[in-house]
């Protein structure tokens, strides 16, 4: 018998302003060269039940569209997780694009290092004029110890040292953490921080994602930085990190 194909489940939440970018996201996914024995599935989830995805997605059997009650990107991502058949879960926002080779690198890392629960990579902001710019505080290529991202986040105005939009995680880890946080925004940061508290990670210095900057993105809206809600989101992410760290202390007894 031939070897069974292993899957990466790529999860993409969609709302009306971002649906026009899905074709570019798909091309970036379809262009990935997969390692032998591996394939991907694309779980595209509407945040709502308006029929937004009808006639929009390519005719590709690897695509699984879904819809559910509107609840924000975290709810949409977690609902899509119910259909995930892959042992790995890759994040891809509707308005972003994977760069060549990123899935192969994620798979290679998580295959070679069974103790590592998640990976991420360098992200380039894609500006409206087509130019790109990287983050100046990227860590070095290699392993990321438990708590390292959390410590940076706490001391750098709640900005993480690595980008949650480039995450690839073991599905069991995502499930154990309850999926994405039930927040109106920052749900991906919440998952990144929680994963870092309970598991070592890995950063790849080669760019793996184009992160589109445009007026319609959720993080560009005034509501994203409304002071009271923003403070509540950061407080909840921090409190969950503390709770997880108390249950699973870091080596040497260090806690956040």
FIFI-963617 format. One record per residue: residue number from 1; residue in three letters; x, y, z of N, C-alpha, C, O in turn. Coordinates in pm, whole numbers. Atoms other than C-alpha are relative to their C-alpha. Layout:
FIFI-963617
[site NUM "ALA" [X Y Z] [X Y Z] [X Y Z] [X Y Z]]
...
//
This chain:
FIFI-963617
[site 1 "UNK" [84 -120 0] [0 0 0] [87 124 0] [195 126 60]]
[site 2 "UNK" [-74 -124 2] [114 354 -71] [-14 76 131] [-105 51 210]]
[site 3 "UNK" [2 -80 -121] [187 603 201] [-120 94 0] [-149 157 -101]]
[site 4 "UNK" [115 -89 -11] [-117 795 325] [47 145 -7] [152 180 46]]
[site 5 "UNK" [-33 -141 11] [-116 1165 242] [-30 69 132] [-135 49 193]]
[site 6 "UNK" [19 -82 -118] [-70 1399 536] [-44 139 -44] [-3 188 -149]]
[site 7 "UNK" [64 -126 39] [-261 1725 536] [43 117 87] [68 103 206]]
[site 8 "UNK" [-3 -128 -69] [-208 2087 628] [-135 66 -26] [-174 85 -141]]
[site 9 "UNK" [129 -68 12] [-542 2256 696] [25 151 7] [63 203 111]]
[site 10 "UNK" [-19 -145 7] [-520 2620 585] [-135 66 26] [-232 41 -46]]
[site 11 "UNK" [127 -59 -44] [-789 2829 757] [-3 149 -31] [87 225 5]]
[site 12 "UNK" [14 -139 43] [-913 3158 614] [-140 52 34] [-238 5 -23]]
[site 13 "UNK" [128 -65 -25] [-1192 3371 765] [-22 113 -101] [73 178 -145]]
[site 14 "UNK" [31 -101 102] [-1371 3606 525] [-118 85 46] [-216 34 99]]
[site 15 "UNK" [114 -91 -14] [-1590 3913 564] [-10 81 -129] [80 76 -212]]
[site 16 "UNK" [29 -66 128] [-1735 4135 292] [114 86 -52] [145 78 -171]]
[site 17 "UNK" [-105 -86 56] [-1451 4389 265] [121 -77 -55] [192 -25 -141]]
[site 18 "UNK" [-121 73 41] [-1186 4117 217] [-22 -102 -110] [74 -159 -161]]
[site 19 "UNK" [28 110 92] [-1362 3882 -24] [68 20 -136] [101 -77 -203]]
[site 20 "UNK" [-63 -27 129] [-1209 4053 -329] [144 -42 -9] [200 -48 -119]]
[site 21 "UNK" [-142 41 0] [-861 3940 -225] [17 -151 1] [130 -200 -4]]
[site 22 "UNK" [-12 145 -11] [-943 3568 -207] [72 -63 -118] [145 -161 -100]]
[site 23 "UNK" [-65 59 118] [-824 3501 -563] [151 3 14] [219 -92 -23]]
[site 24 "UNK" [-145 -10 -18] [-474 3624 -477] [47 -94 111] [153 -155 100]]
[site 25 "UNK" [-36 94 -106] [-471 3424 -154] [4 -142 -55] [94 -219 -23]]
[site 26 "UNK" [4 133 59] [-569 3114 -351] [122 -26 -88] [183 -132 -80]]
[site 27 "UNK" [-116 20 88] [-296 3164 -611] [126 -23 82] [211 -104 44]]
[site 28 "UNK" [-120 18 -83] [-38 3194 -335] [2 -137 66] [109 -193 91]]
[site 29 "UNK" [10 134 -58] [-163 2869 -183] [21 -108 -106] [94 -204 -84]]
[site 30 "UNK" [-11 100 107] [-197 2679 -510] [142 -11 -54] [179 -114 -109]]
[site 31 "UNK" [-137 1 48] [161 2772 -598] [100 -64 94] [218 -74 60]]
[site 32 "UNK" [-91 62 -96] [309 2601 -291] [44 -138 -51] [-39 -218 -94]]
[site 33 "UNK" [-53 132 34] [535 2305 -371] [6 -81 129] [81 -48 221]]
[site 34 "UNK" [13 76 -123] [449 2041 -112] [102 -113 6] [136 -171 -98]]
[site 35 "UNK" [-89 115 -16] [688 1780 28] [-72 -130 -39] [-195 -137 -35]]
[site 36 "UNK" [59 130 32] [634 1421 -78] [-86 -50 115] [-45 -47 231]]
[site 37 "UNK" [88 55 -102] [341 1269 105] [-87 102 69] [-162 67 161]]
[site 38 "UNK" [77 -106 -64] [184 1604 195] [-89 70 -101] [-55 79 -219]]
[site 39 "UNK" [91 -80 80] [-110 1803 62] [-65 103 92] [-50 98 214]]
[site 40 "UNK" [71 -100 -79] [-319 2097 172] [-149 -3 -30] [-192 -47 -137]]
[site 41 "UNK" [142 -29 20] [-688 2169 219] [-22 144 44] [44 193 136]]
[site 42 "UNK" [26 -140 -30] [-829 2521 227] [-141 14 55] [-239 -8 -16]]
[site 43 "UNK" [127 -19 -68] [-1106 2589 477] [-32 149 4] [25 223 83]]
[site 44 "UNK" [36 -141 13] [-1264 2921 381] [-133 21 71] [-234 -39 33]]
[site 45 "UNK" [116 -13 -87] [-1514 3040 640] [-53 143 -2] [17 236 38]]
[site 46 "UNK" [63 -132 -9] [-1755 3331 601] [-36 31 144] [-90 -55 214]]
[site 47 "UNK" [44 -48 -132] [-1806 3530 919] [-141 55 -17] [-163 176 -24]]
[site 48 "UNK" [139 -35 26] [-2182 3528 870] [-62 -104 -91] [1 -204 -127]]
[site 49 "UNK" [74 95 83] [-2442 3353 659] [-73 73 -113] [-193 56 -134]]
[site 50 "UNK" [60 -83 105] [-2499 3590 368] [18 -59 -139] [-33 -3 -236]]
[site 51 "UNK" [-30 55 131] [-2382 3365 86] [114 70 -71] [125 64 -193]]
[site 52 "UNK" [-110 -79 53] [-2074 3579 40] [93 -80 -91] [149 -25 -185]]
[site 53 "UNK" [-97 81 73] [-1868 3290 -97] [-55 -64 -127] [20 -124 -203]]
[site 54 "UNK" [60 63 118] [-2112 3175 -366] [59 59 -128] [55 180 -149]]
[site 55 "UNK" [-54 -43 128] [-1944 3191 -706] [133 70 9] [183 120 -92]]
[site 56 "UNK" [-126 -74 -19] [-1626 3340 -561] [121 -92 -5] [226 -54 -57]]
[site 57 "UNK" [-114 90 -14] [-1405 3039 -497] [24 -82 -126] [-72 -115 -197]]
[site 58 "UNK" [-28 85 117] [-1228 2838 -769] [-61 -139 16] [-93 -182 126]]
[site 59 "UNK" [50 139 -1] [-1353 2493 -863] [118 -92 30] [184 -141 -61]]
[site 60 "UNK" [-115 77 -45] [-1095 2303 -661] [-47 -90 114] [-94 -39 216]]
[site 61 "UNK" [50 90 -104] [-1182 1992 -457] [72 13 134] [25 -38 235]]
[site 62 "UNK" [-74 -20 -125] [-924 2093 -198] [-59 114 84] [-15 137 197]]
[site 63 "UNK" [60 -114 -69] [-1141 2392 -99] [-128 -43 69] [-213 -109 9]]
[site 64 "UNK" [120 29 -77] [-1403 2357 174] [-58 131 52] [-9 184 151]]
[site 65 "UNK" [62 -124 -48] [-1628 2665 208] [-94 -28 116] [-150 -137 127]]
[site 66 "UNK" [92 13 -112] [-1830 2723 521] [-53 136 41] [-2 239 -1]]
[site 67 "UNK" [61 -122 -49] [-2048 2980 693] [-59 -28 138] [-88 -142 172]]
[site 68 "UNK" [58 14 -133] [-2182 3043 1040] [-40 136 52] [-11 239 -10]]
[site 69 "UNK" [43 -127 -57] [-2332 3307 1262] [119 95 17] [227 54 59]]
[site 70 "UNK" [-107 -99 -12] [-2127 3627 1257] [44 15 145] [-39 28 235]]
[site 71 "UNK" [-53 -15 -135] [-1900 3654 1557] [141 54 1] [207 57 104]]
[site 72 "UNK" [-135 -49 11] [-1576 3800 1429] [93 -109 -51] [54 -225 -61]]
[site 73 "UNK" [-93 96 61] [-1266 3633 1285] [35 -118 89] [58 -228 39]]
[site 74 "UNK" [-32 111 -88] [-1194 3425 1593] [-104 -109 -3] [-71 -227 -6]]
[site 75 "UNK" [109 97 9] [-1534 3258 1580] [3 -70 -135] [-13 -192 -142]]
[site 76 "UNK" [-5 60 133] [-1505 3204 1204] [114 -101 -10] [94 -210 -63]]
[site 77 "UNK" [-115 92 5] [-1160 3045 1239] [-30 -128 78] [-2 -239 31]]
[site 78 "UNK" [23 116 -84] [-1271 2816 1520] [-109 -89 -58] [-100 -211 -47]]
[site 79 "UNK" [101 81 67] [-1583 2705 1334] [62 -79 -115] [28 -196 -136]]
[site 80 "UNK" [-67 70 109] [-1364 2618 1035] [86 -115 53] [101 -217 -14]]
[site 81 "UNK" [-84 104 -60] [-1140 2416 1267] [-76 -131 16] [-16 -238 16]]
[site 82 "UNK" [80 122 -13] [-1428 2170 1310] [8 -88 -124] [-14 -209 -116]]
[site 83 "UNK" [-10 77 125] [-1378 2065 945] [143 -40 -32] [166 -108 -132]]
[site 84 "UNK" [-140 23 31] [-999 2044 962] [36 -147 14] [16 -208 119]]
[site 85 "UNK" [-44 139 -2] [-864 1703 871] [152 -11 14] [204 -122 31]]
[site 86 "UNK" [-145 3 -3] [-497 1800 881] [56 -10 140] [-8 32 237]]
[site 87 "UNK" [-67 3 -130] [-253 1733 1161] [67 133 30] [104 160 145]]
[site 88 "UNK" [-53 -135 -16] [-117 2085 1103] [-105 100 -44] [-183 73 -136]]
[site 89 "UNK" [93 -107 33] [-317 2408 1090] [81 124 -35] [162 171 45]]
[site 90 "UNK" [-70 -119 47] [-189 2704 888] [-98 117 -9] [-209 102 -59]]
[site 91 "UNK" [80 -121 6] [-325 3056 923] [25 71 -133] [140 84 -176]]
[site 92 "UNK" [-11 -85 118] [-396 3257 607] [-121 92 -4] [-232 46 -29]]
[site 93 "UNK" [110 -95 9] [-605 3572 618] [-38 23 -146] [45 8 -235]]
[site 94 "UNK" [52 -13 136] [-821 3645 313] [76 103 -82] [84 89 -204]]
[site 95 "UNK" [-68 -108 72] [-623 3957 223] [151 -16 -5] [221 73 -53]]
[site 96 "UNK" [-145 23 -2] [-276 3807 269] [40 -102 -106] [-46 -163 -171]]
[site 97 "UNK" [-51 95 98] [-54 3592 47] [117 -77 58] [207 -19 119]]
[site 98 "UNK" [-115 82 -37] [176 3302 123] [112 23 -99] [88 41 -218]]
[site 99 "UNK" [-115 -10 88] [526 3334 -16] [51 -141 -34] [29 -234 44]]
[site 100 "UNK" [-42 134 44] [686 3043 -207] [81 -74 106] [172 -18 168]]
[site 101 "UNK" [-77 88 -87] [811 2754 4] [-38 0 146] [16 -79 224]]
[site 102 "UNK" [26 -12 -143] [654 2853 333] [-63 -127 58] [-27 -168 168]]
[site 103 "UNK" [62 122 -55] [436 2543 375] [102 -113 13] [100 -187 111]]
[site 104 "UNK" [-103 103 -8] [729 2314 298] [93 24 120] [133 -71 187]]
[site 105 "UNK" [-87 -31 -115] [942 2494 558] [-71 -28 131] [-12 -84 224]]
[site 106 "UNK" [76 28 -122] [667 2476 820] [-7 -150 26] [15 -196 138]]
[site 107 "UNK" [11 146 -14] [618 2104 755] [134 -60 41] [140 -145 130]]
[site 108 "UNK" [-133 53 -31] [992 2035 764] [36 23 147] [86 -67 214]]
[site 109 "UNK" [-32 -32 -138] [1033 2211 1098] [-80 -86 97] [-23 -143 191]]
[site 110 "UNK" [84 73 -94] [738 2044 1268] [18 -151 -10] [-17 -225 82]]
[site 111 "UNK" [-32 142 15] [843 1705 1131] [132 -33 69] [144 -136 135]]
[site 112 "UNK" [-134 26 -57] [1206 1734 1241] [4 18 151] [82 -48 220]]
[site 113 "UNK" [-5 -33 -143] [1131 1873 1588] [-135 -31 65] [-220 57 74]]
[site 114 "UNK" [130 38 -54] [845 1681 1752] [-39 75 128] [-157 78 163]]
[site 115 "UNK" [32 -72 -122] [871 1888 2073] [-49 142 -28] [-101 208 62]]
[site 116 "UNK" [44 -134 36] [793 2211 1886] [-146 -3 -42] [-186 -86 -124]]
[site 117 "UNK" [143 1 25] [425 2297 1874] [-47 93 -109] [-158 78 -161]]
[site 118 "UNK" [45 -99 97] [417 2587 1631] [120 65 -68] [231 67 -15]]
[site 119 "UNK" [-102 -75 72] [614 2780 1373] [-59 130 -50] [-181 146 -61]]
[site 120 "UNK" [37 -123 68] [606 3126 1225] [121 45 -80] [228 -15 -70]]
[site 121 "UNK" [-110 -44 86] [821 3319 982] [-3 150 -17] [-96 217 27]]
[site 122 "UNK" [-7 -143 27] [929 3662 874] [-118 41 -87] [-156 -29 -180]]
[site 123 "UNK" [115 -54 72] [638 3872 748] [38 134 -61] [102 217 4]]
[site 124 "UNK" [-21 -129 67] [657 4155 497] [-134 70 -16] [-228 12 -71]]
[site 125 "UNK" [119 -80 24] [394 4427 505] [-7 35 -148] [91 83 -206]]
[site 126 "UNK" [24 -34 140] [248 4471 155] [-78 131 -3] [-196 135 32]]
[site 127 "UNK" [59 -133 -3] [177 4841 112] [-84 24 -126] [-67 -46 -225]]
[site 128 "UNK" [89 -24 115] [-86 4987 -124] [73 27 -131] [18 0 -238]]
[site 129 "UNK" [-74 -27 124] [182 5094 -373] [76 -122 -51] [148 -113 -151]]
[site 130 "UNK" [-66 123 42] [309 4735 -400] [135 -24 63] [193 -131 45]]
[site 131 "UNK" [-128 18 -66] [624 4789 -198] [-19 -81 129] [-131 -95 179]]
[site 132 "UNK" [6 79 -122] [708 4577 106] [99 53 102] [200 115 68]]
[site 133 "UNK" [-89 -40 -109] [865 4645 443] [-9 -106 109] [-118 -156 138]]
[site 134 "UNK" [-4 102 -104] [973 4403 716] [3 60 140] [16 182 156]]
[site 135 "UNK" [-2 -39 -141] [966 4416 1095] [144 4 48] [221 -89 25]]
[site 136 "UNK" [-141 -20 -36] [1289 4547 1245] [45 -80 121] [164 -88 150]]
[site 137 "UNK" [-37 73 -122] [1275 4334 1561] [-18 -151 -14] [-36 -220 86]]
[site 138 "UNK" [11 145 17] [1253 3986 1407] [107 -71 83] [221 -25 89]]
[site 139 "UNK" [-101 79 -73] [1426 3725 1627] [89 -74 -99] [59 -79 -218]]
[site 140 "UNK" [-84 80 90] [1708 3513 1487] [-70 -128 -42] [-161 -176 25]]
[site 141 "UNK" [54 126 50] [1627 3205 1282] [28 -110 102] [142 -125 149]]
[site 142 "UNK" [-21 111 -92] [1573 2909 1511] [-109 -13 104] [-214 52 93]]
[site 143 "UNK" [102 27 -101] [1385 2784 1816] [-36 124 82] [45 214 101]]
[site 144 "UNK" [50 -104 -90] [1173 3013 2035] [-45 -70 128] [-134 -155 125]]
[site 145 "UNK" [29 67 -127] [1160 2913 2400] [-137 39 53] [-190 146 21]]
[site 146 "UNK" [127 -31 -67] [841 2897 2601] [10 132 75] [106 156 148]]
[site 147 "UNK" [6 -128 -71] [745 3242 2728] [75 113 -65] [61 228 -23]]
[site 148 "UNK" [-84 -104 60] [985 3430 2501] [-84 105 -72] [-57 225 -60]]
[site 149 "UNK" [87 -96 71] [714 3588 2283] [-83 79 101] [-101 199 86]]
[site 150 "UNK" [78 -67 -105] [503 3666 2590] [81 110 67] [31 221 85]]
[site 151 "UNK" [-84 -100 -68] [792 3846 2761] [23 121 -90] [18 235 -42]]
[site 152 "UNK" [-20 -112 94] [860 4056 2450] [-128 81 -12] [-125 204 -8]]
[site 153 "UNK" [130 -66 15] [490 4135 2409] [-30 92 117] [-81 203 99]]
[site 154 "UNK" [28 -80 -119] [462 4260 2765] [88 123 12] [48 222 73]]
[site 155 "UNK" [-94 -112 -15] [762 4489 2735] [9 87 -124] [90 180 -128]]
[site 156 "UNK" [-3 -78 124] [692 4627 2385] [-141 44 -41] [-182 28 -156]]
[site 157 "UNK" [131 -60 28] [348 4786 2414] [-95 -98 -67] [-167 -61 -159]]
[site 158 "UNK" [89 106 50] [165 4459 2344] [19 -28 -149] [-76 -55 -222]]
[site 159 "UNK" [-32 42 136] [340 4398 2015] [92 -121 10] [196 -117 76]]
[site 160 "UNK" [-76 125 -9] [469 4045 1968] [126 6 -84] [135 85 -179]]
[site 161 "UNK" [-127 6 73] [819 3962 1845] [-12 -76 -130] [74 -64 -217]]
[site 162 "UNK" [27 73 125] [673 3734 1574] [-146 23 -36] [-226 64 49]]
[site 163 "UNK" [130 -39 51] [362 3770 1362] [-100 -115 7] [-72 -224 -43]]
[site 164 "UNK" [99 109 -9] [45 3568 1439] [-61 -37 -135] [-116 -147 -150]]
[site 165 "UNK" [59 30 131] [-67 3590 1073] [78 -104 -78] [32 -150 -182]]
[site 166 "UNK" [-83 99 69] [214 3350 974] [6 -133 75] [89 -218 43]]
[site 167 "UNK" [-6 120 -84] [140 3078 1231] [-33 -128 -76] [-120 -131 -163]]
[site 168 "UNK" [36 138 33] [143 2708 1158] [13 -79 129] [118 -77 193]]
[site 169 "UNK" [2 68 -130] [48 2492 1456] [-46 -144 -14] [-115 -180 -110]]
[site 170 "UNK" [56 135 -6] [-14 2132 1543] [-148 12 37] [-185 86 129]]
[site 171 "UNK" [145 -10 -23] [-390 2080 1531] [-35 -34 144] [-122 31 202]]
[site 172 "UNK" [31 38 -138] [-391 1909 1871] [27 116 96] [-45 133 194]]
[site 173 "UNK" [-31 -114 -85] [-230 2218 2024] [-110 106 -11] [-153 162 90]]
[site 174 "UNK" [109 -97 20] [-493 2448 1871] [-125 -44 75] [-190 36 141]]
[site 175 "UNK" [118 51 -68] [-769 2224 2003] [15 7 152] [-79 44 222]]
[site 176 "UNK" [-22 -3 -144] [-615 2200 2350] [-14 140 57] [-52 157 173]]
[site 177 "UNK" [11 -140 -44] [-608 2580 2368] [-138 59 -27] [-161 176 2]]
[site 178 "UNK" [135 -46 22] [-972 2605 2265] [-20 78 -129] [-118 151 -142]]
[site 179 "UNK" [9 -77 124] [-908 2745 1917] [40 144 22] [123 174 108]]
[site 180 "UNK" [-32 -142 -11] [-894 3119 1872] [-83 63 110] [-195 19 135]]
[site 181 "UNK" [72 -65 -108] [-997 3349 2154] [-128 65 -52] [-131 115 -165]]
[site 182 "UNK" [129 -59 38] [-1358 3471 2145] [4 150 24] [-67 203 110]]
[site 183 "UNK" [-18 -144 -8] [-1253 3832 2099] [-37 62 -134] [-26 -5 -237]]
[site 184 "UNK" [33 -65 128] [-1366 4085 1835] [123 30 -85] [110 57 -204]]
[site 185 "UNK" [-128 -20 69] [-999 4130 1739] [110 -51 92] [86 -79 209]]
[site 186 "UNK" [-117 49 -77] [-651 4019 1855] [-12 -147 36] [66 -197 117]]
[site 187 "UNK" [16 141 -31] [-777 3661 1862] [119 -83 -45] [150 -186 15]]
[site 188 "UNK" [-117 74 47] [-474 3549 1663] [121 24 90] [201 -66 112]]
[site 189 "UNK" [-105 -27 -99] [-237 3723 1903] [-24 -83 126] [71 -135 185]]
[site 190 "UNK" [31 81 -117] [-417 3548 2186] [41 -145 -17] [92 -207 77]]
[site 191 "UNK" [-42 138 25] [-355 3209 2025] [152 -11 -2] [208 -104 55]]
[site 192 "UNK" [-147 0 3] [11 3293 1956] [57 2 142] [143 -79 175]]
[site 193 "UNK" [-54 -13 -136] [74 3399 2316] [-26 -128 80] [63 -176 149]]
[site 194 "UNK" [32 122 -74] [-105 3095 2460] [87 -116 -46] [138 -193 35]]
[site 195 "UNK" [-84 108 53] [83 2858 2230] [144 15 48] [210 -85 79]]
[site 196 "UNK" [-136 -24 -45] [412 3020 2331] [18 -31 149] [126 -71 192]]
[site 197 "UNK" [-8 29 -143] [334 2978 2700] [12 -150 26] [81 -191 119]]
[site 198 "UNK" [3 144 -29] [277 2603 2673] [93 -82 -88] [115 -200 -60]]
[site 199 "UNK" [-81 79 93] [508 2502 2387] [111 84 -61] [95 203 -86]]
[site 200 "UNK" [-105 -64 79] [839 2585 2225] [-49 21 -142] [-134 -53 -192]]
[site 201 "UNK" [34 -28 139] [811 2736 1878] [126 10 -84] [235 -24 -40]]
[site 202 "UNK" [-114 -12 93] [1032 2806 1580] [-26 117 -94] [-136 131 -149]]
[site 203 "UNK" [10 -113 93] [1098 3120 1375] [92 -23 -119] [210 -55 -103]]
[site 204 "UNK" [-77 10 123] [1211 3103 1013] [24 140 -54] [-70 215 -79]]
[site 205 "UNK" [-35 -135 40] [1397 3413 901] [-34 30 -146] [-43 146 -185]]
[site 206 "UNK" [41 -22 138] [1303 3361 536] [-147 42 -2] [-230 -21 63]]
[site 207 "UNK" [137 -53 1] [989 3562 459] [-98 -104 -50] [-74 -173 -149]]
[site 208 "UNK" [100 99 34] [678 3347 446] [-138 56 -31] [-227 -19 -71]]
[site 209 "UNK" [134 -56 17] [388 3591 417] [9 146 -42] [94 221 7]]
[site 210 "UNK" [26 -141 29] [282 3917 255] [-125 40 76] [-233 -14 53]]
[site 211 "UNK" [109 -46 -86] [63 4099 508] [-51 133 -57] [14 236 -45]]
[site 212 "UNK" [50 -115 73] [-154 4341 317] [-45 112 95] [-120 90 190]]
[site 213 "UNK" [45 -121 -70] [-196 4693 452] [-96 75 -92] [-57 117 -201]]
[site 214 "UNK" [98 -68 84] [-514 4853 319] [-109 59 89] [-124 14 203]]
[site 215 "UNK" [95 -71 -86] [-793 5081 446] [-109 -88 60] [-156 -59 170]]
[site 216 "UNK" [111 79 -47] [-1054 4805 485] [34 -107 102] [-56 -172 155]]
[site 217 "UNK" [-34 109 -91] [-857 4568 707] [-47 32 142] [-54 148 182]]
[site 218 "UNK" [56 -16 -134] [-990 4510 1057] [93 80 91] [48 165 167]]
[site 219 "UNK" [-96 -67 -90] [-673 4629 1230] [22 146 -37] [91 218 35]]
[site 220 "UNK" [-14 -140 42] [-695 4959 1040] [-120 84 40] [-124 204 12]]
[site 221 "UNK" [120 -73 -39] [-1034 5053 1183] [19 64 137] [94 15 221]]
[site 222 "UNK" [-11 -73 -126] [-1074 5302 1466] [-42 -87 119] [14 -76 228]]
[site 223 "UNK" [48 84 -109] [-1263 5043 1671] [108 -94 53] [104 -136 169]]
[site 224 "UNK" [-105 93 -42] [-952 4824 1681] [82 56 115] [136 -19 196]]
[site 225 "UNK" [-80 -64 -106] [-780 5077 1910] [-86 77 99] [-34 159 175]]
[site 226 "UNK" [86 -66 -99] [-1083 5195 2108] [54 -36 138] [66 -154 170]]
[site 227 "UNK" [-80 27 -120] [-917 5233 2449] [-57 -105 96] [16 -193 141]]
[site 228 "UNK" [56 93 -100] [-1158 5044 2676] [3 -144 -51] [44 -235 20]]
[site 229 "UNK" [0 136 53] [-1200 4744 2447] [141 -53 -19] [170 -168 12]]
[site 230 "UNK" [-138 42 21] [-831 4734 2355] [63 -46 132] [129 -149 137]]
[site 231 "UNK" [-56 37 -130] [-734 4730 2723] [-58 -132 49] [14 -214 106]]
[site 232 "UNK" [63 125 -42] [-984 4451 2790] [59 -119 -76] [84 -224 -17]]
[site 233 "UNK" [-58 109 79] [-845 4240 2504] [139 -35 50] [171 -152 68]]
[site 234 "UNK" [-136 26 -46] [-488 4280 2622] [-1 -63 139] [80 -152 168]]
[site 235 "UNK" [9 56 -135] [-589 4206 2982] [-37 -147 -5] [17 -227 71]]
[site 236 "UNK" [42 140 9] [-762 3883 2879] [111 -89 -55] [132 -199 -6]]
[site 237 "UNK" [-112 77 55] [-469 3765 2668] [105 -23 107] [158 -134 121]]
[site 238 "UNK" [-100 7 -105] [-233 3840 2957] [-46 -93 112] [33 -172 164]]
[site 239 "UNK" [51 83 -109] [-457 3674 3216] [1 -148 -38] [33 -233 44]]
[site 240 "UNK" [-3 139 42] [-489 3357 3010] [143 -52 1] [168 -167 39]]
[site 241 "UNK" [-140 41 -2] [-111 3348 2970] [44 -32 143] [113 -131 165]]
[site 242 "UNK" [-35 26 -140] [-71 3373 3348] [-61 -131 49] [4 -208 118]]
[site 243 "UNK" [67 122 -44] [-325 3096 3404] [67 -124 -57] [89 -223 13]]
[site 244 "UNK" [-67 113 62] [-158 2864 3156] [138 -23 60] [179 -137 82]]
[site 245 "UNK" [-135 12 -54] [186 2938 3297] [-2 -56 142] [92 -125 183]]
[site 246 "UNK" [9 56 -136] [69 2854 3649] [-30 -149 -4] [9 -223 86]]
[site 247 "UNK" [32 142 14] [-63 2519 3526] [117 -79 -56] [138 -196 -22]]
[site 248 "UNK" [-113 64 66] [245 2440 3316] [123 89 16] [164 154 -80]]
[site 249 "UNK" [-112 -91 -24] [539 2623 3475] [116 -28 -94] [139 -142 -135]]
[site 250 "UNK" [-119 14 83] [847 2685 3265] [109 -74 79] [105 -79 202]]
[site 251 "UNK" [-108 73 -67] [1161 2483 3340] [70 92 97] [91 210 70]]
[site 252 "UNK" [-66 -80 -103] [1333 2599 3653] [-98 73 88] [-58 150 175]]
[site 253 "UNK" [100 -62 -86] [1003 2711 3805] [-34 140 -38] [-113 203 33]]
[site 254 "UNK" [31 -138 39] [994 3044 3619] [-144 7 -47] [-193 -81 -117]]
[site 255 "UNK" [135 -25 45] [649 3182 3566] [-10 144 -48] [71 229 -11]]
[site 256 "UNK" [18 -136 51] [519 3487 3384] [-43 93 111] [-64 212 86]]
//
